[in-house]
Amino acid sequence: MRRFAGGGAILHRNEITYSLACSTNEFPAFKDITKTQQLVHEAIILGLQNLGINAELERKETERPDPYFCFVNPSKYDVVEDGRKIGGSAQRRKNKAFFQHGSILIDSKITPKSRKEQKDRGKIINSLILGFEKRLGIRLLPGHLTKQEVKLSQELRQIKYSTRNWNYRR
């Protein structure tokens, strides 16, 4: 699957995927692309550390990050645990706004197959939400797409994102 924000290939299994869209006018700290990535990853780290996961920010620049596979090598400001990349993201900016999406690897034992495991996954998500709120000084509230947003997403899926041109173009 090709994502408009870019990023390396990911096997979507045993991971939590997130996205964040925001006006850079609303949050001046998000005006810089690198600072935004760092702040978002610090929020993720706070959430993971709250669960006892020894997550930290990668501080050194990688000599040759793998351009195709996201989790092969960590790059500067990725989320790592014991030197292994467990969180990464990609970002796109346009018209004083940005969209960032990323994936956070979770233990293979925590998959949504049973009620208990679903609860564990919910616990991780709730902890990540708290990390975002604490690091960014915000309050996140649940929301739903409007009927117009649902209609637009269905149209875009059909006329753009499910086309061969979109999915096979590099």
Backbone as ProteinMPNN parsed JSONL, in Angstrom:
{"seq_chain_A": "MRRFAGGGAILHRNEITYSLACSTNEFPAFKDITKTQQLVHEAIILGLQNLGINAELERKETERPDPYFCFVNPSKYDVVEDGRKIGGSAQRRKNKAFFQHGSILIDSKITPKSRKEQKDRGKIINSLILGFEKRLGIRLLPGHLTKQEVKLSQELRQIKYSTRNWNYRR", "coords_chain_A": {"N_chain_A": [[0.847, -1.169, 0.0], [0.58, 2.205, -0.82], [1.377, 5.193, 0.789], [0.375, 8.581, 1.102], [1.986, 10.23, 2.586], [4.375, 9.0, 2.585], [7.153, 6.968, 3.714], [8.558, 3.843, 4.868], [8.002, 0.354, 3.941], [5.633, -1.62, 5.72], [4.638, -4.383, 7.635], [1.503, -4.812, 8.586], [0.869, -5.938, 11.374], [0.548, -6.97, 14.653], [0.895, -4.38, 15.699], [0.312, -0.934, 16.483], [-1.322, 1.537, 14.79], [-1.204, 4.988, 14.158], [-2.48, 8.304, 13.532], [-2.075, 11.782, 12.993], [-3.339, 14.934, 12.532], [-2.944, 18.357, 12.007], [-3.145, 21.91, 12.356], [-0.46, 24.079, 11.832], [-0.594, 26.619, 12.742], [-2.161, 26.518, 15.009], [-0.58, 25.115, 16.817], [2.343, 26.253, 17.475], [4.771, 24.899, 18.001], [4.805, 22.846, 16.229], [5.674, 23.807, 13.803], [8.12, 23.193, 12.7], [9.402, 20.486, 10.909], [11.132, 18.428, 11.84], [11.154, 18.895, 14.603], [8.48, 18.431, 15.141], [8.229, 15.665, 14.6], [9.929, 14.708, 16.609], [8.592, 15.616, 18.976], [6.116, 14.224, 18.793], [7.027, 11.572, 18.89], [8.205, 11.615, 21.422], [5.901, 11.835, 22.969], [4.727, 9.35, 22.456], [6.667, 7.725, 23.6], [6.427, 8.439, 26.329], [3.886, 7.335, 26.841], [4.421, 4.594, 26.405], [6.434, 4.105, 28.299], [4.968, 4.425, 30.615], [3.743, 2.01, 30.72], [5.736, 0.37, 31.455], [7.558, -0.184, 29.498], [10.739, -0.008, 28.128], [11.225, 2.375, 26.456], [12.81, 4.739, 24.308], [14.133, 7.765, 22.779], [15.745, 7.641, 19.696], [18.948, 8.875, 19.336], [21.134, 9.102, 17.693], [22.327, 9.612, 14.349], [21.52, 7.488, 11.681], [23.675, 5.65, 9.587], [22.981, 4.464, 7.053], [19.846, 4.368, 6.538], [17.296, 1.956, 5.844], [15.658, 2.313, 2.828], [13.278, 1.113, 2.111], [12.074, -0.631, 3.992], [10.499, -0.062, 6.919], [11.076, -0.803, 9.676], [13.674, -1.833, 9.802], [16.146, -0.451, 10.388], [16.785, 1.946, 12.928], [16.288, 5.506, 12.675], [17.407, 8.856, 13.382], [15.574, 10.217, 16.041], [13.594, 8.241, 16.008], [11.514, 5.845, 17.752], [12.889, 3.7, 20.071], [13.676, 0.541, 21.635], [15.93, -0.861, 23.689], [17.82, -0.455, 21.637], [16.513, -1.4, 19.385], [14.315, -0.591, 16.795], [11.067, 0.433, 17.488], [9.092, 2.161, 16.91], [8.006, 4.329, 14.381], [7.591, 6.945, 11.89], [5.997, 8.94, 9.309], [5.638, 11.997, 7.49], [3.631, 14.607, 6.109], [3.349, 17.831, 4.732], [1.319, 20.685, 4.117], [-0.031, 23.768, 3.142], [0.21, 25.177, 5.71], [-0.388, 23.149, 7.501], [-0.169, 19.822, 8.836], [0.172, 16.282, 8.366], [0.739, 13.417, 10.099], [1.655, 10.061, 10.258], [2.074, 6.903, 11.821], [3.603, 3.868, 13.076], [3.569, 1.632, 15.82], [5.282, -0.922, 17.155], [4.053, -3.753, 18.841], [4.18, -6.202, 21.466], [4.146, -9.537, 20.34], [2.417, -11.145, 21.707], [0.276, -9.628, 22.32], [-2.333, -9.41, 20.687], [-5.392, -8.769, 18.939], [-7.153, -11.147, 19.541], [-8.541, -12.375, 21.573], [-10.846, -11.615, 24.275], [-9.413, -10.737, 26.548], [-6.969, -10.033, 25.404], [-7.832, -8.002, 23.7], [-8.54, -6.153, 25.613], [-6.014, -5.637, 26.697], [-4.79, -4.413, 24.499], [-6.395, -2.147, 24.348], [-5.603, -0.975, 26.743], [-2.984, -0.266, 26.138], [-3.424, 1.624, 24.098], [-4.88, 3.566, 25.533], [-2.882, 4.381, 27.323], [-1.059, 5.482, 25.529], [-2.566, 7.653, 24.618], [-2.65, 9.158, 26.985], [0.076, 9.77, 27.144], [0.377, 11.463, 24.91], [-1.314, 13.567, 25.7], [-0.005, 14.491, 28.014], [2.645, 15.161, 27.096], [2.144, 17.016, 25.047], [0.515, 18.828, 26.216], [-2.288, 18.878, 25.97], [-5.808, 18.026, 25.656], [-7.255, 15.139, 24.616], [-10.124, 14.21, 22.848], [-12.76, 11.877, 22.201], [-14.013, 11.357, 18.904], [-16.043, 11.475, 15.913], [-16.362, 10.759, 12.427], [-17.97, 13.055, 10.203], [-21.013, 12.799, 8.242], [-20.504, 13.864, 5.735], [-17.681, 13.708, 5.634], [-17.335, 10.922, 5.7], [-18.578, 10.226, 3.279], [-16.891, 11.591, 1.456], [-14.469, 10.22, 1.956], [-15.118, 7.672, 1.017], [-15.541, 8.204, -1.686], [-12.959, 9.091, -2.448], [-11.506, 6.761, -1.94], [-12.545, 5.099, -3.911], [-12.114, 6.507, -6.406], [-9.46, 7.244, -6.358], [-7.529, 6.069, -4.358], [-7.797, 3.301, -4.636], [-6.917, 2.718, -7.094], [-4.877, 1.355, -9.707], [-2.853, 3.019, -10.665], [-2.344, 4.734, -8.474], [-1.519, 2.901, -6.462], [0.673, 1.491, -7.501], [2.518, 3.261, -8.413], [5.643, 4.867, -7.884]], "CA_chain_A": [[0.0, 0.0, 0.0], [1.335, 3.453, -0.884], [0.81, 6.243, 1.637], [0.736, 9.87, 0.527], [3.03, 10.856, 3.4], [5.628, 8.272, 2.403], [7.544, 6.01, 4.738], [8.939, 2.516, 4.393], [7.008, -0.714, 3.973], [5.322, -2.144, 7.057], [3.687, -5.476, 7.752], [0.562, -4.353, 9.613], [0.539, -7.05, 12.248], [1.129, -6.743, 15.978], [1.309, -2.996, 15.829], [-0.742, 0.067, 16.596], [-1.118, 2.599, 13.814], [-1.825, 6.234, 14.579], [-2.317, 9.443, 12.643], [-2.259, 13.071, 13.644], [-3.45, 16.035, 11.583], [-2.999, 19.56, 12.826], [-2.704, 23.186, 11.802], [0.752, 24.574, 12.511], [-0.966, 27.887, 13.386], [-2.712, 26.174, 16.327], [0.515, 24.642, 17.659], [3.599, 26.766, 16.903], [5.861, 23.921, 18.154], [4.733, 21.943, 15.086], [6.063, 24.488, 12.555], [9.333, 22.548, 12.192], [9.116, 19.079, 10.629], [11.927, 17.562, 12.72], [10.674, 19.097, 15.979], [7.18, 17.76, 15.228], [8.492, 14.227, 14.724], [10.499, 14.483, 17.937], [7.544, 15.79, 19.987], [5.153, 13.124, 18.698], [7.68, 10.359, 19.38], [8.344, 11.747, 22.876], [4.579, 11.526, 23.528], [4.596, 7.889, 22.378], [7.591, 7.172, 24.595], [5.797, 8.598, 27.654], [2.827, 6.328, 26.95], [5.015, 3.255, 26.529], [7.134, 4.021, 29.583], [3.928, 4.262, 31.629], [3.418, 0.583, 30.727], [6.931, -0.366, 31.838], [8.381, -0.473, 28.322], [11.954, 0.806, 28.173], [11.302, 3.086, 25.181], [13.543, 6.008, 24.313], [14.32, 8.415, 21.488], [17.042, 7.393, 19.055], [19.652, 10.164, 19.291], [22.206, 9.164, 16.686], [21.958, 9.516, 12.938], [21.854, 6.204, 11.074], [24.488, 5.813, 8.379], [22.194, 4.13, 5.856], [18.547, 3.764, 6.843], [16.722, 1.19, 4.742], [14.636, 3.155, 2.211], [12.076, 0.365, 1.772], [11.452, -1.323, 5.116], [10.473, 0.893, 8.027], [11.601, -1.217, 10.975], [14.981, -2.484, 9.696], [17.128, 0.342, 11.141], [16.248, 3.21, 13.445], [16.934, 6.766, 12.316], [17.349, 9.843, 14.458], [14.258, 10.545, 16.604], [12.664, 7.119, 16.048], [11.307, 5.248, 19.075], [13.633, 2.439, 20.167], [13.757, -0.174, 22.899], [17.181, -1.632, 23.684], [18.463, -0.289, 20.343], [15.654, -1.919, 18.304], [13.251, 0.341, 16.432], [9.718, -0.049, 17.767], [8.141, 3.178, 16.473], [8.465, 5.211, 13.325], [6.51, 7.724, 11.293], [6.236, 9.75, 8.118], [4.884, 13.23, 7.632], [3.392, 15.416, 4.908], [2.928, 19.189, 5.076], [0.723, 21.477, 3.046], [-0.89, 24.887, 3.567], [0.32, 25.429, 7.152], [-0.952, 22.026, 8.242], [0.602, 18.605, 8.614], [-0.404, 14.976, 8.656], [1.787, 12.456, 10.448], [1.154, 8.735, 10.594], [3.156, 6.043, 12.246], [3.304, 2.548, 13.63], [4.254, 1.271, 17.055], [5.273, -2.373, 17.3], [3.697, -4.245, 20.167], [4.557, -7.59, 21.691], [3.33, -10.458, 19.546], [1.41, -11.778, 22.557], [-0.869, -8.723, 22.447], [-3.065, -9.288, 19.427], [-6.816, -8.739, 19.275], [-7.811, -12.425, 19.265], [-9.434, -12.736, 22.672], [-11.308, -10.451, 25.05], [-8.331, -10.255, 27.394], [-5.985, -9.383, 24.548], [-8.448, -6.755, 23.261], [-8.426, -5.264, 26.764], [-4.608, -5.241, 26.768], [-4.585, -3.468, 23.405], [-7.054, -0.913, 24.803], [-4.751, -0.39, 27.791], [-1.854, 0.362, 25.449], [-3.939, 2.815, 23.419], [-5.179, 4.569, 26.564], [-1.612, 4.895, 27.829], [-0.52, 6.349, 24.479], [-3.356, 8.89, 24.671], [-2.143, 9.921, 28.132], [1.392, 10.281, 26.767], [0.167, 12.622, 24.027], [-1.873, 14.667, 26.483], [1.024, 15.014, 28.922], [3.77, 15.786, 26.381], [1.715, 18.141, 24.219], [-0.286, 19.752, 27.017], [-3.61, 18.96, 25.347], [-6.792, 17.035, 26.069], [-7.805, 14.46, 23.45], [-11.513, 13.814, 23.029], [-13.218, 10.984, 21.135], [-14.806, 12.016, 17.875], [-16.516, 10.637, 14.818], [-16.421, 11.435, 11.136], [-19.288, 13.523, 9.787], [-21.525, 12.1, 7.059], [-19.786, 14.415, 4.585], [-16.329, 13.141, 5.653], [-17.454, 9.507, 5.315], [-18.867, 10.218, 1.844], [-15.672, 11.987, 0.756], [-13.484, 9.141, 2.058], [-15.555, 6.598, 0.124], [-15.274, 8.661, -3.056], [-11.506, 9.071, -2.658], [-11.087, 5.358, -2.014], [-12.953, 4.541, -5.198], [-11.567, 7.161, -7.602], [-8.017, 7.496, -6.27], [-6.671, 5.177, -3.569], [-7.887, 1.882, -5.032], [-6.505, 2.589, -8.499], [-3.551, 0.79, -10.0], [-1.912, 4.127, -10.8], [-1.957, 5.185, -7.138], [-0.885, 1.866, -5.662], [1.9, 0.941, -8.075], [3.429, 4.344, -8.766], [6.618, 5.168, -6.841]], "C_chain_A": [[0.894, 1.234, 0.0], [0.619, 4.497, -0.032], [1.267, 7.603, 1.113], [1.795, 10.604, 1.336], [4.372, 10.141, 3.27], [5.887, 7.31, 3.542], [7.827, 4.657, 4.133], [7.803, 1.512, 4.523], [6.864, -1.277, 5.381], [4.361, -3.314, 6.906], [2.757, -5.094, 8.902], [0.048, -5.534, 10.415], [1.244, -6.788, 13.572], [1.698, -5.335, 16.108], [0.076, -2.124, 15.994], [-0.377, 1.172, 15.623], [-1.844, 3.84, 14.31], [-1.676, 7.263, 13.462], [-2.682, 10.704, 13.413], [-2.296, 14.125, 12.553], [-3.665, 17.305, 12.385], [-2.567, 20.784, 12.024], [-1.453, 23.635, 12.562], [0.493, 25.947, 13.126], [-1.462, 27.639, 14.809], [-1.618, 25.785, 17.315], [1.844, 25.093, 17.052], [4.769, 25.787, 17.004], [5.91, 22.967, 16.97], [5.136, 22.598, 13.764], [7.277, 23.83, 11.911], [9.092, 21.045, 12.067], [9.862, 18.141, 11.585], [11.456, 17.671, 14.163], [9.324, 18.399, 16.172], [7.364, 16.257, 15.424], [9.015, 13.902, 16.123], [9.427, 14.589, 19.018], [6.543, 14.635, 19.984], [5.771, 11.836, 19.243], [7.935, 10.427, 20.886], [7.024, 11.449, 23.574], [4.353, 10.013, 23.542], [5.465, 7.229, 23.44], [7.008, 7.29, 26.002], [4.71, 7.551, 27.868], [3.375, 4.932, 27.141], [5.738, 3.076, 27.858], [6.151, 3.841, 30.732], [3.506, 2.799, 31.762], [4.624, -0.274, 31.113], [7.816, -0.757, 30.67], [9.542, 0.509, 28.305], [12.176, 1.522, 26.83], [12.087, 4.382, 25.362], [13.679, 6.53, 22.888], [15.695, 8.084, 20.944], [17.72, 8.75, 18.865], [20.682, 10.249, 18.176], [21.644, 8.994, 15.279], [22.4, 8.163, 12.398], [22.633, 6.454, 9.793], [23.659, 5.595, 7.121], [20.861, 3.516, 6.259], [18.006, 3.04, 5.617], [15.586, 2.01, 4.12], [13.312, 2.437, 1.971], [11.352, -0.243, 2.97], [11.617, -0.502, 6.389], [11.246, 0.439, 9.266], [12.962, -1.916, 10.919], [16.018, -1.761, 10.55], [16.481, 1.599, 11.696], [17.008, 4.4, 12.867], [16.761, 7.729, 13.484], [15.9, 10.201, 14.757], [13.213, 9.443, 16.453], [12.539, 6.633, 17.489], [12.011, 3.892, 19.087], [13.494, 1.851, 21.567], [14.978, -1.077, 22.808], [17.841, -1.611, 22.3], [17.656, -0.763, 19.15], [14.519, -0.935, 18.042], [11.894, -0.287, 16.702], [8.658, 0.976, 17.356], [8.749, 4.079, 15.425], [7.288, 5.922, 12.696], [6.958, 8.397, 10.013], [5.286, 10.937, 8.199], [4.743, 13.934, 6.282], [2.862, 16.768, 5.359], [2.371, 19.902, 3.861], [-0.149, 22.566, 3.671], [-0.94, 25.094, 5.08], [-0.404, 24.381, 8.0], [-0.064, 20.818, 7.977], [-0.232, 17.389, 8.967], [0.77, 14.058, 8.951], [1.128, 11.148, 10.796], [2.344, 7.891, 11.012], [2.65, 4.728, 12.79], [4.162, 2.317, 14.859], [4.145, -0.236, 17.192], [4.882, -2.738, 18.72], [4.062, -5.713, 20.25], [3.609, -8.514, 20.942], [2.275, -11.172, 20.38], [0.155, -10.916, 22.655], [-1.485, -8.504, 21.076], [-4.542, -9.394, 19.739], [-7.57, -10.025, 18.943], [-8.789, -12.822, 20.369], [-9.86, -11.472, 23.4], [-10.189, -9.868, 25.903], [-7.308, -9.484, 26.562], [-6.53, -8.07, 23.989], [-8.324, -5.715, 24.373], [-6.988, -4.759, 26.892], [-4.286, -4.209, 25.694], [-5.206, -2.112, 23.766], [-6.234, -0.203, 25.864], [-3.554, 0.331, 27.167], [-2.308, 1.668, 24.797], [-4.24, 3.914, 24.429], [-3.91, 5.184, 27.135], [-0.952, 5.821, 26.808], [-1.257, 7.688, 24.452], [-2.868, 9.767, 25.817], [-0.768, 10.514, 27.849], [1.291, 11.5, 25.878], [-0.34, 13.819, 24.83], [-0.808, 15.316, 27.368], [2.118, 15.764, 28.161], [3.36, 17.032, 25.612], [0.862, 19.153, 24.98], [-1.681, 19.966, 26.433], [-4.542, 17.944, 25.982], [-7.385, 16.442, 24.804], [-9.217, 13.974, 23.766], [-11.922, 12.868, 21.903], [-14.075, 11.763, 20.141], [-15.2, 11.027, 16.804], [-16.51, 11.456, 13.537], [-17.849, 11.903, 10.857], [-19.736, 12.709, 8.576], [-20.793, 12.578, 5.808], [-18.368, 13.847, 4.499], [-16.333, 11.671, 5.242], [-17.682, 9.402, 3.814], [-17.616, 10.56, 1.043], [-14.626, 10.875, 0.802], [-13.841, 7.982, 1.148], [-15.281, 6.955, -1.337], [-13.777, 8.599, -3.366], [-10.979, 7.644, -2.763], [-11.374, 4.793, -3.403], [-12.213, 5.183, -6.373], [-10.057, 7.379, -7.551], [-7.243, 6.356, -5.617], [-6.781, 3.7, -3.903], [-7.447, 1.674, -6.475], [-5.105, 2.011, -8.605], [-2.509, 1.909, -10.054], [-1.428, 4.599, -9.427], [-1.1, 4.141, -6.424], [0.419, 1.313, -6.227], [2.897, 2.002, -8.525], [4.372, 4.6, -7.61], [6.967, 6.6, -6.871]], "O_chain_A": [[1.868, 1.292, 0.751], [-0.598, 4.66, -0.126], [2.424, 7.758, 0.721], [2.44, 11.514, 0.817], [5.386, 10.616, 3.781], [4.967, 6.889, 4.244], [7.39, 4.355, 3.022], [6.775, 1.793, 5.14], [7.836, -1.395, 6.127], [3.394, -3.245, 6.148], [3.177, -5.057, 10.059], [-1.042, -6.055, 10.176], [2.419, -6.423, 13.591], [2.824, -5.135, 16.563], [-1.045, -2.528, 15.684], [0.744, 1.679, 15.634], [-2.961, 3.756, 14.82], [-0.85, 7.107, 12.563], [-3.483, 10.684, 14.348], [-1.38, 14.201, 11.734], [-4.462, 17.335, 13.322], [-1.729, 20.692, 11.128], [-1.408, 23.572, 13.791], [1.282, 26.401, 13.955], [-1.218, 28.444, 15.708], [-1.712, 26.086, 18.505], [2.41, 24.395, 16.211], [5.677, 25.837, 16.173], [6.941, 22.341, 16.724], [4.954, 21.997, 12.705], [7.443, 23.905, 10.693], [8.631, 20.406, 13.013], [9.286, 17.173, 12.081], [11.365, 16.667, 14.868], [9.056, 17.844, 17.237], [6.741, 15.652, 16.297], [8.584, 12.928, 16.741], [9.361, 13.73, 19.896], [6.166, 14.13, 21.042], [5.116, 11.094, 19.974], [7.886, 9.398, 21.562], [7.022, 10.87, 24.66], [3.848, 9.464, 24.522], [5.038, 6.282, 24.1], [7.086, 6.343, 26.784], [4.618, 6.951, 28.939], [2.855, 4.165, 27.951], [5.659, 2.012, 28.472], [6.466, 3.174, 31.718], [2.974, 2.395, 32.796], [4.544, -1.502, 31.099], [8.727, -1.57, 30.826], [9.346, 1.716, 28.452], [13.184, 1.303, 26.158], [12.036, 5.025, 26.41], [13.378, 5.829, 21.922], [16.697, 8.228, 21.644], [17.129, 9.667, 18.295], [21.061, 11.344, 17.759], [20.632, 8.327, 15.061], [23.532, 7.739, 12.633], [22.302, 7.346, 9.012], [23.638, 6.443, 6.229], [20.736, 2.293, 6.322], [18.236, 3.466, 4.485], [14.64, 2.368, 4.822], [12.314, 3.087, 1.658], [10.126, -0.355, 2.952], [12.729, -0.281, 6.868], [11.996, 1.226, 9.843], [13.364, -2.537, 11.902], [16.7, -2.395, 11.355], [15.705, 2.251, 10.998], [18.208, 4.32, 12.603], [16.052, 7.438, 14.449], [15.106, 10.453, 13.851], [12.041, 9.684, 16.743], [13.362, 6.971, 18.34], [11.765, 3.045, 18.228], [13.235, 2.559, 22.541], [15.047, -1.954, 21.948], [18.36, -2.63, 21.843], [18.067, -0.553, 18.009], [13.843, -0.499, 18.974], [11.593, -1.381, 16.225], [7.461, 0.698, 17.442], [9.882, 4.539, 15.57], [6.134, 5.564, 12.928], [8.143, 8.418, 9.681], [4.264, 10.888, 8.885], [5.629, 13.858, 5.431], [2.027, 16.845, 6.26], [2.865, 19.758, 2.743], [-0.906, 22.311, 4.608], [-2.022, 25.177, 5.66], [-0.951, 24.681, 9.061], [0.699, 20.796, 7.011], [-1.188, 17.451, 9.739], [1.689, 13.938, 8.142], [0.15, 11.118, 11.544], [3.478, 8.141, 10.603], [1.449, 4.505, 12.943], [5.315, 2.744, 14.931], [3.045, -0.772, 17.329], [5.325, -2.11, 19.681], [4.23, -6.384, 19.232], [2.4, -8.286, 20.921], [1.336, -11.745, 19.828], [-0.91, -11.408, 23.027], [-1.185, -7.522, 20.396], [-4.917, -10.047, 20.712], [-8.518, -10.003, 18.157], [-9.76, -13.532, 20.111], [-9.309, -10.394, 23.174], [-10.03, -8.65, 25.977], [-6.842, -8.419, 26.965], [-5.77, -7.117, 23.819], [-8.04, -4.546, 24.113], [-6.771, -3.579, 27.166], [-3.581, -3.236, 25.96], [-4.611, -1.063, 23.517], [-6.172, 1.027, 25.889], [-3.164, 1.408, 27.618], [-1.645, 2.696, 24.934], [-3.892, 5.073, 24.204], [-3.87, 6.385, 27.402], [-0.353, 6.83, 27.18], [-0.636, 8.737, 24.28], [-2.691, 10.973, 25.649], [-0.476, 11.634, 28.267], [2.03, 12.467, 26.06], [0.14, 14.94, 24.663], [-0.725, 16.541, 27.458], [2.48, 16.879, 28.537], [4.124, 17.994, 25.526], [0.527, 20.212, 24.448], [-2.19, 21.087, 26.405], [-4.106, 17.097, 26.761], [-7.961, 17.17, 23.996], [-9.465, 13.398, 24.826], [-11.479, 13.036, 20.767], [-14.771, 12.709, 20.508], [-14.745, 9.883, 16.794], [-16.635, 12.681, 13.561], [-18.815, 11.235, 11.227], [-18.931, 12.012, 7.959], [-20.496, 11.779, 4.919], [-17.898, 13.535, 3.405], [-15.441, 11.223, 4.521], [-17.053, 8.582, 3.147], [-17.311, 9.891, 0.056], [-13.964, 10.61, -0.201], [-12.952, 7.366, 0.562], [-14.845, 6.112, -2.122], [-13.377, 8.112, -4.424], [-10.105, 7.358, -3.582], [-10.544, 4.097, -3.988], [-11.73, 4.469, -7.252], [-9.436, 7.664, -8.575], [-6.39, 5.741, -6.259], [-5.928, 2.916, -3.485], [-7.589, 0.578, -7.018], [-4.272, 2.163, -7.711], [-1.402, 1.751, -9.539], [-0.235, 4.836, -9.238], [-0.066, 4.476, -5.845], [1.199, 0.718, -5.484], [3.998, 1.675, -8.968], [3.947, 4.554, -6.455], [7.779, 7.054, -6.065]]}, "name": "protein", "num_of_chains": 1, "seq": "MRRFAGGGAILHRNEITYSLACSTNEFPAFKDITKTQQLVHEAIILGLQNLGINAELERKETERPDPYFCFVNPSKYDVVEDGRKIGGSAQRRKNKAFFQHGSILIDSKITPKSRKEQKDRGKIINSLILGFEKRLGIRLLPGHLTKQEVKLSQELRQIKYSTRNWNYRR"}
